[in-house]
Amino acid sequence: MLSIRCPWCGDRDETEFRYGGQAHVDFPENPAELDDAEWAEYLFIRDNPRGLFHERWAHTAGCRRWFNVVRDTETNEMRPEKVVP
């Protein structure tokens, strides 16, 4: 079982959370100008690295807030994402 640290509630069981996908995916600047292939790329194509990966998680069974973490895809070790001003 994976343990996830909510920044507001502390360590909790993974069953309390919902995975939100890759973090830092920017919405297209001019969405009306995208063709079907470009929309498909935006909606479905994500990185799949071996190693560190920035992810979004929601604490659905707790405070219901979204937050970012950095997860090592090889070990599943998770740590809070450092925010750079």
N, C-alpha and C positions, 0 to 999 in steps of 0.2 A: 504494500500500500504506500502511496506517495503522500508525503506530508508537505503542505504548502503553507507558507507564512503570509498571512494577510497583514498588510501594513497597519491596519487598524485593530484587528482582532487577535493577532498572534498566530501561532502554529495551529493548523486544523487539518483534518483528514481530507483527502482529495475529493471525496464524495460531496463535500459542501460547495465545490467550485464548478464553474463552467469554463471550458477552454474557449478563448476568443480569437485564436489564430495569431498570425504574425503581427508584431507591433510595428508601428511606423510605416504603414502603407498609406500613401497620400491619395486622396480623392483626385480624380482628373481635373485639371484646370478648366477645360471646356468640354464637359461631358456630352453636350449636344453634337459635337463634331466627331465623336468616336464612331467607328464602324463596329460591326458585330465581333470581328476578330480582336479588336482592341478592347472592347468591353469584356470579352471572355478572358483575355489576358489579365485585366484588372481584377476581375471577380474570382478567378480560379487558380491562377499561377502564382505560387509562392515559393520562397527559398526552402530548401530542405538540406541544411548543412549538417556536417558531422562535426560536433563540437558546440560552441556557444551559439545560442539562438534567442532573440528577443521575442517575447510572447505577451499576449494580453490574457488576463484571467478575471473572472467575476466571482465574487464571494456570494453566490446566490442563496445559500442557506444561512447567511450571517448578515453582515452589514450591507450587502447588495451593491458594493462599490466595485468599480473596475480598477485594475492596476497592472503595471508592467513588471515582468521578471526577466531575468536572463537564466535560461536553462541549458545545461550541458546535455545534449541529445545522446551522448554515450553513457553517462552515469545517472541521468535524471536529477542531478544536483541542481537546486534552484537557489537563486539569490535575488534580492531586490535590484531593480535597475537603478543605476546612479543617474540622477538628473543633472545634466550639464546646463548651467545658466546661459 
